[in-house]
Structures are given as structure tokens and as C-alpha cells.
Amino acid sequence: MDEQKLKKRIHAFYFAGVLNLFLGLYVLLYGGEVDPGTRKIMLFFFFGFAILDFWFPTHLKKKFIEQQMLLQSQMAKPAPVDPESPKS
């Protein structure tokens, strides 16, 4: 995954998190006419996904950094010499 795709994906998660927060707050403030059980489920759903939407980009950043470090370490290693290959 390249850095531009990662940034777009992270921004999409942040947008979804803000949207879930607003929807959860709307249900919390104006959802009084809904059955209390349904209201709790909706609040859990919206706030739970908001938490995931804000946590997941940090996880993606860590994985991306780990992959970049692994790639750099593999690039820094010298290529193994095959003893059976014909010498010039």
C-alpha cells in the first residue's frame, strides 16, 4: 500500500467517525420517542463504531510503518550468493 492510499483511507475513517459521533449525539439528544431498548442499541452502535473509526487509523499507521521498516531492512541486506551458480 502506498502512502497516498493510506492517507485517503485514514481520512475516510475519520470522516465516518465524525459522522457516527454526530448520529450518536442526535439519538442521545433527540431520540427520546424511541423505545429505550432500541435507543440503547442505537447509541451502542453509533458510539462503538465511532470509537473503532478513530482507533483503526492508528492501527493502520503502525502497520504501514512496520511494513516500511521491514522493506528497508530487506533492501539493506546483501543478496545471498548461490554457491552452485557458474562463476564468470
Distance bins in CASP14 RR format, pairs under 12 A and 6 or more apart:
PFRMAT RR
TARGET T0000
AUTHOR 0000-0000-0000
RMODE 2
METHOD distances of the structure
MODEL  1
1 7 0 0 0 0 0 1 0 0 0 0 0
1 8 0 0 0 0 0 1 0 0 0 0 0
1 9 0 0 0 0 1 0 0 0 0 0 0
1 10 0 0 0 0 0 1 0 0 0 0 0
1 60 0 0 0 0 1 0 0 0 0 0 0
1 61 0 0 0 0 0 1 0 0 0 0 0
1 63 0 0 0 0 1 0 0 0 0 0 0
1 64 1 0 0 1 0 0 0 0 0 0 0
1 65 0 0 0 0 0 1 0 0 0 0 0
1 66 0 0 0 0 0 1 0 0 0 0 0
1 67 1 0 0 1 0 0 0 0 0 0 0
1 68 0 0 0 0 0 1 0 0 0 0 0
1 71 0 0 0 0 0 1 0 0 0 0 0
2 8 0 0 0 0 0 1 0 0 0 0 0
2 9 0 0 0 0 0 1 0 0 0 0 0
2 64 0 0 0 0 1 0 0 0 0 0 0
2 67 0 0 0 0 0 1 0 0 0 0 0
2 68 0 0 0 0 0 1 0 0 0 0 0
2 71 0 0 0 0 0 1 0 0 0 0 0
3 9 0 0 0 0 0 1 0 0 0 0 0
3 10 0 0 0 0 0 1 0 0 0 0 0
3 60 0 0 0 0 0 1 0 0 0 0 0
3 61 0 0 0 0 0 1 0 0 0 0 0
3 64 1 0 0 1 0 0 0 0 0 0 0
3 65 0 0 0 0 0 1 0 0 0 0 0
3 67 0 0 0 0 0 1 0 0 0 0 0
3 68 0 0 0 0 1 0 0 0 0 0 0
4 10 0 0 0 0 0 1 0 0 0 0 0
4 11 0 0 0 0 0 1 0 0 0 0 0
4 64 0 0 0 0 0 1 0 0 0 0 0
5 11 0 0 0 0 0 1 0 0 0 0 0
5 12 0 0 0 0 0 1 0 0 0 0 0
5 60 0 0 0 0 0 1 0 0 0 0 0
5 64 0 0 0 0 1 0 0 0 0 0 0
6 12 0 0 0 0 0 1 0 0 0 0 0
6 13 0 0 0 0 0 1 0 0 0 0 0
6 56 0 0 0 0 0 1 0 0 0 0 0
6 57 0 0 0 0 1 0 0 0 0 0 0
6 59 0 0 0 0 0 1 0 0 0 0 0
6 60 1 0 0 1 0 0 0 0 0 0 0
6 61 1 0 0 1 0 0 0 0 0 0 0
6 62 0 0 0 0 0 1 0 0 0 0 0
6 63 0 0 0 0 1 0 0 0 0 0 0
6 64 1 0 1 0 0 0 0 0 0 0 0
6 65 0 0 0 0 0 1 0 0 0 0 0
6 67 0 0 0 0 0 1 0 0 0 0 0
6 68 0 0 0 0 0 1 0 0 0 0 0
7 13 0 0 0 0 0 1 0 0 0 0 0
7 14 0 0 0 0 0 1 0 0 0 0 0
7 57 0 0 0 0 1 0 0 0 0 0 0
7 60 0 0 0 0 0 1 0 0 0 0 0
7 61 0 0 0 0 0 1 0 0 0 0 0
7 64 0 0 0 0 0 1 0 0 0 0 0
8 14 0 0 0 0 0 1 0 0 0 0 0
8 15 0 0 0 0 0 1 0 0 0 0 0
8 57 0 0 0 0 0 1 0 0 0 0 0
8 60 0 0 0 0 0 1 0 0 0 0 0
9 15 0 0 0 0 0 1 0 0 0 0 0
9 16 0 0 0 0 0 1 0 0 0 0 0
9 53 0 0 0 0 0 1 0 0 0 0 0
9 56 0 0 0 0 1 0 0 0 0 0 0
9 57 1 0 0 1 0 0 0 0 0 0 0
9 59 0 0 0 0 0 1 0 0 0 0 0
9 60 1 0 0 1 0 0 0 0 0 0 0
9 61 0 0 0 0 0 1 0 0 0 0 0
9 63 0 0 0 0 0 1 0 0 0 0 0
9 64 0 0 0 0 1 0 0 0 0 0 0
10 16 0 0 0 0 0 1 0 0 0 0 0
10 17 0 0 0 0 0 1 0 0 0 0 0
10 53 0 0 0 0 0 1 0 0 0 0 0
10 54 0 0 0 0 0 1 0 0 0 0 0
10 55 0 0 0 0 0 1 0 0 0 0 0
10 56 0 0 0 0 1 0 0 0 0 0 0
10 57 1 0 1 0 0 0 0 0 0 0 0
10 58 0 0 0 0 1 0 0 0 0 0 0
10 59 0 0 0 0 0 1 0 0 0 0 0
10 60 1 0 0 1 0 0 0 0 0 0 0
10 61 1 0 0 1 0 0 0 0 0 0 0
10 62 0 0 0 0 0 1 0 0 0 0 0
10 63 0 0 0 0 0 1 0 0 0 0 0
10 64 0 0 0 0 1 0 0 0 0 0 0
11 17 0 0 0 0 0 1 0 0 0 0 0
11 18 0 0 0 0 0 1 0 0 0 0 0
11 53 0 0 0 0 0 1 0 0 0 0 0
11 57 0 0 0 0 1 0 0 0 0 0 0
11 60 0 0 0 0 0 1 0 0 0 0 0
12 18 0 0 0 0 0 1 0 0 0 0 0
12 19 0 0 0 0 0 1 0 0 0 0 0
12 53 0 0 0 0 1 0 0 0 0 0 0
12 56 0 0 0 0 0 1 0 0 0 0 0
12 57 0 0 0 0 1 0 0 0 0 0 0
12 60 0 0 0 0 0 1 0 0 0 0 0
13 19 0 0 0 0 0 1 0 0 0 0 0
13 20 0 0 0 0 0 1 0 0 0 0 0
13 49 0 0 0 0 0 1 0 0 0 0 0
13 50 0 0 0 0 0 1 0 0 0 0 0
13 51 0 0 0 0 0 1 0 0 0 0 0
13 52 0 0 0 0 1 0 0 0 0 0 0
13 53 1 0 1 0 0 0 0 0 0 0 0
13 54 1 0 0 1 0 0 0 0 0 0 0
13 55 0 0 0 0 1 0 0 0 0 0 0
13 56 1 0 1 0 0 0 0 0 0 0 0
13 57 1 0 1 0 0 0 0 0 0 0 0
13 58 0 0 0 0 1 0 0 0 0 0 0
13 59 0 0 0 0 1 0 0 0 0 0 0
13 60 1 0 0 1 0 0 0 0 0 0 0
13 61 0 0 0 0 0 1 0 0 0 0 0
14 20 0 0 0 0 0 1 0 0 0 0 0
14 21 0 0 0 0 0 1 0 0 0 0 0
14 50 0 0 0 0 0 1 0 0 0 0 0
14 52 0 0 0 0 0 1 0 0 0 0 0
14 53 1 0 0 1 0 0 0 0 0 0 0
14 54 1 0 0 1 0 0 0 0 0 0 0
14 55 0 0 0 0 0 1 0 0 0 0 0
14 56 0 0 0 0 1 0 0 0 0 0 0
14 57 1 0 0 1 0 0 0 0 0 0 0
14 58 0 0 0 0 0 1 0 0 0 0 0
14 60 0 0 0 0 0 1 0 0 0 0 0
15 21 0 0 0 0 0 1 0 0 0 0 0
15 22 0 0 0 0 0 1 0 0 0 0 0
15 50 0 0 0 0 0 1 0 0 0 0 0
15 53 0 0 0 0 1 0 0 0 0 0 0
15 54 0 0 0 0 0 1 0 0 0 0 0
15 57 0 0 0 0 0 1 0 0 0 0 0
16 22 0 0 0 0 0 1 0 0 0 0 0
16 23 0 0 0 0 0 1 0 0 0 0 0
16 46 0 0 0 0 0 1 0 0 0 0 0
16 48 0 0 0 0 0 1 0 0 0 0 0
16 49 1 0 0 1 0 0 0 0 0 0 0
16 50 0 0 0 0 1 0 0 0 0 0 0
16 51 0 0 0 0 0 1 0 0 0 0 0
16 52 0 0 0 0 1 0 0 0 0 0 0
16 53 1 0 1 0 0 0 0 0 0 0 0
16 54 0 0 0 0 1 0 0 0 0 0 0
16 56 0 0 0 0 1 0 0 0 0 0 0
16 57 0 0 0 0 0 1 0 0 0 0 0
17 23 0 0 0 0 1 0 0 0 0 0 0
17 24 0 0 0 0 0 1 0 0 0 0 0
17 25 0 0 0 0 0 1 0 0 0 0 0
17 46 0 0 0 0 1 0 0 0 0 0 0
17 47 0 0 0 0 1 0 0 0 0 0 0
17 48 0 0 0 0 1 0 0 0 0 0 0
17 49 1 0 0 1 0 0 0 0 0 0 0
17 50 1 0 1 0 0 0 0 0 0 0 0
17 51 0 0 0 0 1 0 0 0 0 0 0
17 52 0 0 0 0 1 0 0 0 0 0 0
17 53 1 1 0 0 0 0 0 0 0 0 0
17 54 1 0 0 1 0 0 0 0 0 0 0
17 55 0 0 0 0 0 1 0 0 0 0 0
17 56 0 0 0 0 1 0 0 0 0 0 0
17 57 0 0 0 0 1 0 0 0 0 0 0
18 24 0 0 0 0 0 1 0 0 0 0 0
18 25 0 0 0 0 0 1 0 0 0 0 0
18 46 0 0 0 0 0 1 0 0 0 0 0
18 49 0 0 0 0 0 1 0 0 0 0 0
18 50 1 0 0 1 0 0 0 0 0 0 0
18 53 0 0 0 0 1 0 0 0 0 0 0
18 54 0 0 0 0 1 0 0 0 0 0 0
19 25 0 0 0 0 0 1 0 0 0 0 0
19 26 0 0 0 0 0 1 0 0 0 0 0
19 46 0 0 0 0 1 0 0 0 0 0 0
19 49 0 0 0 0 1 0 0 0 0 0 0
19 50 0 0 0 0 1 0 0 0 0 0 0
19 53 0 0 0 0 1 0 0 0 0 0 0
19 54 0 0 0 0 0 1 0 0 0 0 0
20 26 0 0 0 0 0 1 0 0 0 0 0
20 27 0 0 0 0 0 1 0 0 0 0 0
20 42 0 0 0 0 0 1 0 0 0 0 0
20 43 0 0 0 0 0 1 0 0 0 0 0
20 44 0 0 0 0 0 1 0 0 0 0 0
20 45 0 0 0 0 1 0 0 0 0 0 0
20 46 1 0 1 0 0 0 0 0 0 0 0
20 47 1 0 0 1 0 0 0 0 0 0 0
20 48 1 0 0 1 0 0 0 0 0 0 0
20 49 1 0 1 0 0 0 0 0 0 0 0
20 50 1 1 0 0 0 0 0 0 0 0 0
20 51 0 0 0 0 1 0 0 0 0 0 0
20 52 0 0 0 0 1 0 0 0 0 0 0
20 53 1 0 0 1 0 0 0 0 0 0 0
20 54 0 0 0 0 1 0 0 0 0 0 0
21 27 0 0 0 0 0 1 0 0 0 0 0
21 28 0 0 0 0 0 1 0 0 0 0 0
21 43 0 0 0 0 0 1 0 0 0 0 0
21 46 1 0 0 1 0 0 0 0 0 0 0
21 47 1 0 0 1 0 0 0 0 0 0 0
21 48 0 0 0 0 1 0 0 0 0 0 0
21 49 0 0 0 0 1 0 0 0 0 0 0
21 50 1 0 1 0 0 0 0 0 0 0 0
21 51 0 0 0 0 1 0 0 0 0 0 0
21 52 0 0 0 0 0 1 0 0 0 0 0
21 53 0 0 0 0 1 0 0 0 0 0 0
21 54 0 0 0 0 1 0 0 0 0 0 0
22 28 0 0 0 0 0 1 0 0 0 0 0
22 29 0 0 0 0 0 1 0 0 0 0 0
22 30 0 0 0 0 0 1 0 0 0 0 0
22 46 0 0 0 0 1 0 0 0 0 0 0
22 47 0 0 0 0 0 1 0 0 0 0 0
22 50 0 0 0 0 1 0 0 0 0 0 0
23 29 0 0 0 0 0 1 0 0 0 0 0
23 30 0 0 0 0 0 1 0 0 0 0 0
23 31 0 0 0 0 0 1 0 0 0 0 0
23 42 0 0 0 0 1 0 0 0 0 0 0
23 43 0 0 0 0 1 0 0 0 0 0 0
23 45 0 0 0 0 1 0 0 0 0 0 0
23 46 1 0 1 0 0 0 0 0 0 0 0
23 47 0 0 0 0 1 0 0 0 0 0 0
23 48 0 0 0 0 0 1 0 0 0 0 0
23 49 0 0 0 0 1 0 0 0 0 0 0
23 50 0 0 0 0 1 0 0 0 0 0 0
23 53 0 0 0 0 0 1 0 0 0 0 0
24 30 0 0 0 0 0 1 0 0 0 0 0
24 31 0 0 0 0 1 0 0 0 0 0 0
24 39 0 0 0 0 0 1 0 0 0 0 0
24 40 0 0 0 0 0 1 0 0 0 0 0
24 41 0 0 0 0 0 1 0 0 0 0 0
24 42 1 0 0 1 0 0 0 0 0 0 0
24 43 1 0 0 1 0 0 0 0 0 0 0
24 44 0 0 0 0 1 0 0 0 0 0 0
24 45 0 0 0 0 1 0 0 0 0 0 0
24 46 1 1 0 0 0 0 0 0 0 0 0
24 47 1 0 0 1 0 0 0 0 0 0 0
24 48 0 0 0 0 1 0 0 0 0 0 0
24 49 0 0 0 0 1 0 0 0 0 0 0
24 50 1 0 0 1 0 0 0 0 0 0 0
24 51 0 0 0 0 0 1 0 0 0 0 0
25 31 0 0 0 0 0 1 0 0 0 0 0
25 42 0 0 0 0 0 1 0 0 0 0 0
25 43 0 0 0 0 1 0 0 0 0 0 0
25 46 0 0 0 0 1 0 0 0 0 0 0
25 47 0 0 0 0 1 0 0 0 0 0 0
25 50 0 0 0 0 1 0 0 0 0 0 0
26 32 0 0 0 0 0 1 0 0 0 0 0
26 34 0 0 0 0 0 1 0 0 0 0 0
26 39 0 0 0 0 0 1 0 0 0 0 0
26 42 0 0 0 0 1 0 0 0 0 0 0
26 43 0 0 0 0 0 1 0 0 0 0 0
26 46 0 0 0 0 1 0 0 0 0 0 0
26 47 0 0 0 0 0 1 0 0 0 0 0
27 33 0 0 0 0 0 1 0 0 0 0 0
27 34 1 0 0 1 0 0 0 0 0 0 0
27 36 0 0 0 0 0 1 0 0 0 0 0
27 37 0 0 0 0 0 1 0 0 0 0 0
27 38 0 0 0 0 1 0 0 0 0 0 0
27 39 1 0 0 1 0 0 0 0 0 0 0
27 40 0 0 0 0 1 0 0 0 0 0 0
27 41 0 0 0 0 1 0 0 0 0 0 0
27 42 1 0 1 0 0 0 0 0 0 0 0
27 43 1 0 1 0 0 0 0 0 0 0 0
27 44 0 0 0 0 0 1 0 0 0 0 0
27 45 0 0 0 0 1 0 0 0 0 0 0
27 46 1 0 0 1 0 0 0 0 0 0 0
27 47 0 0 0 0 1 0 0 0 0 0 0
27 50 0 0 0 0 0 1 0 0 0 0 0
28 34 0 0 0 0 0 1 0 0 0 0 0
28 39 0 0 0 0 1 0 0 0 0 0 0
28 40 0 0 0 0 0 1 0 0 0 0 0
28 42 0 0 0 0 1 0 0 0 0 0 0
28 43 1 0 0 1 0 0 0 0 0 0 0
28 44 0 0 0 0 0 1 0 0 0 0 0
28 46 0 0 0 0 1 0 0 0 0 0 0
28 47 0 0 0 0 1 0 0 0 0 0 0
28 50 0 0 0 0 0 1 0 0 0 0 0
29 39 0 0 0 0 0 1 0 0 0 0 0
29 43 0 0 0 0 0 1 0 0 0 0 0
30 39 0 0 0 0 0 1 0 0 0 0 0
30 42 0 0 0 0 0 1 0 0 0 0 0
31 37 0 0 0 0 0 1 0 0 0 0 0
31 38 0 0 0 0 1 0 0 0 0 0 0
31 39 1 0 0 1 0 0 0 0 0 0 0
31 40 0 0 0 0 0 1 0 0 0 0 0
31 42 0 0 0 0 1 0 0 0 0 0 0
31 43 0 0 0 0 1 0 0 0 0 0 0
31 46 0 0 0 0 0 1 0 0 0 0 0
32 38 0 0 0 0 0 1 0 0 0 0 0
32 39 1 0 0 1 0 0 0 0 0 0 0
32 40 0 0 0 0 0 1 0 0 0 0 0
32 42 0 0 0 0 0 1 0 0 0 0 0
32 43 0 0 0 0 0 1 0 0 0 0 0
33 39 0 0 0 0 1 0 0 0 0 0 0
34 40 0 0 0 0 1 0 0 0 0 0 0
34 41 0 0 0 0 1 0 0 0 0 0 0
34 42 1 0 0 1 0 0 0 0 0 0 0
34 43 0 0 0 0 0 1 0 0 0 0 0
35 41 0 0 0 0 1 0 0 0 0 0 0
35 42 0 0 0 0 0 1 0 0 0 0 0
36 42 0 0 0 0 0 1 0 0 0 0 0
36 43 0 0 0 0 0 1 0 0 0 0 0
37 43 0 0 0 0 1 0 0 0 0 0 0
37 44 0 0 0 0 1 0 0 0 0 0 0
37 45 0 0 0 0 0 1 0 0 0 0 0
38 44 0 0 0 0 0 1 0 0 0 0 0
38 45 0 0 0 0 0 1 0 0 0 0 0
39 45 0 0 0 0 0 1 0 0 0 0 0
39 46 0 0 0 0 0 1 0 0 0 0 0
40 46 0 0 0 0 0 1 0 0 0 0 0
40 47 0 0 0 0 0 1 0 0 0 0 0
41 47 0 0 0 0 0 1 0 0 0 0 0
41 48 0 0 0 0 0 1 0 0 0 0 0
42 48 0 0 0 0 0 1 0 0 0 0 0
42 49 0 0 0 0 0 1 0 0 0 0 0
43 49 0 0 0 0 0 1 0 0 0 0 0
43 50 0 0 0 0 0 1 0 0 0 0 0
44 50 0 0 0 0 0 1 0 0 0 0 0
44 51 0 0 0 0 0 1 0 0 0 0 0
45 51 0 0 0 0 0 1 0 0 0 0 0
45 52 0 0 0 0 0 1 0 0 0 0 0
46 52 0 0 0 0 0 1 0 0 0 0 0
46 53 0 0 0 0 0 1 0 0 0 0 0
47 53 0 0 0 0 0 1 0 0 0 0 0
47 54 0 0 0 0 0 1 0 0 0 0 0
48 54 0 0 0 0 1 0 0 0 0 0 0
48 55 0 0 0 0 1 0 0 0 0 0 0
48 56 0 0 0 0 0 1 0 0 0 0 0
49 55 0 0 0 0 0 1 0 0 0 0 0
49 56 0 0 0 0 0 1 0 0 0 0 0
50 56 0 0 0 0 0 1 0 0 0 0 0
51 58 0 0 0 0 0 1 0 0 0 0 0
52 58 0 0 0 0 0 1 0 0 0 0 0
52 59 0 0 0 0 1 0 0 0 0 0 0
53 59 0 0 0 0 0 1 0 0 0 0 0
53 60 0 0 0 0 0 1 0 0 0 0 0
54 60 0 0 0 0 0 1 0 0 0 0 0
55 61 0 0 0 0 0 1 0 0 0 0 0
55 62 0 0 0 0 0 1 0 0 0 0 0
56 62 0 0 0 0 0 1 0 0 0 0 0
56 63 0 0 0 0 0 1 0 0 0 0 0
57 63 0 0 0 0 0 1 0 0 0 0 0
57 64 0 0 0 0 0 1 0 0 0 0 0
58 64 0 0 0 0 0 1 0 0 0 0 0
58 65 0 0 0 0 0 1 0 0 0 0 0
59 65 0 0 0 0 0 1 0 0 0 0 0
59 66 0 0 0 0 0 1 0 0 0 0 0
60 66 0 0 0 0 0 1 0 0 0 0 0
60 67 0 0 0 0 0 1 0 0 0 0 0
61 67 0 0 0 0 0 1 0 0 0 0 0
61 68 0 0 0 0 0 1 0 0 0 0 0
62 68 0 0 0 0 0 1 0 0 0 0 0
62 69 0 0 0 0 0 1 0 0 0 0 0
63 69 0 0 0 0 0 1 0 0 0 0 0
63 70 0 0 0 0 0 1 0 0 0 0 0
64 70 0 0 0 0 0 1 0 0 0 0 0
64 71 0 0 0 0 0 1 0 0 0 0 0
65 71 0 0 0 0 0 1 0 0 0 0 0
65 72 0 0 0 0 0 1 0 0 0 0 0
66 72 0 0 0 0 0 1 0 0 0 0 0
66 73 0 0 0 0 0 1 0 0 0 0 0
67 73 0 0 0 0 0 1 0 0 0 0 0
67 74 0 0 0 0 0 1 0 0 0 0 0
68 74 0 0 0 0 0 1 0 0 0 0 0
68 75 0 0 0 0 0 1 0 0 0 0 0
69 75 0 0 0 0 0 1 0 0 0 0 0
69 76 0 0 0 0 0 1 0 0 0 0 0
70 76 0 0 0 0 0 1 0 0 0 0 0
70 77 0 0 0 0 0 1 0 0 0 0 0
71 77 0 0 0 0 0 1 0 0 0 0 0
74 80 0 0 0 0 0 1 0 0 0 0 0
79 85 0 0 0 0 0 1 0 0 0 0 0
81 87 0 0 0 0 0 1 0 0 0 0 0
END
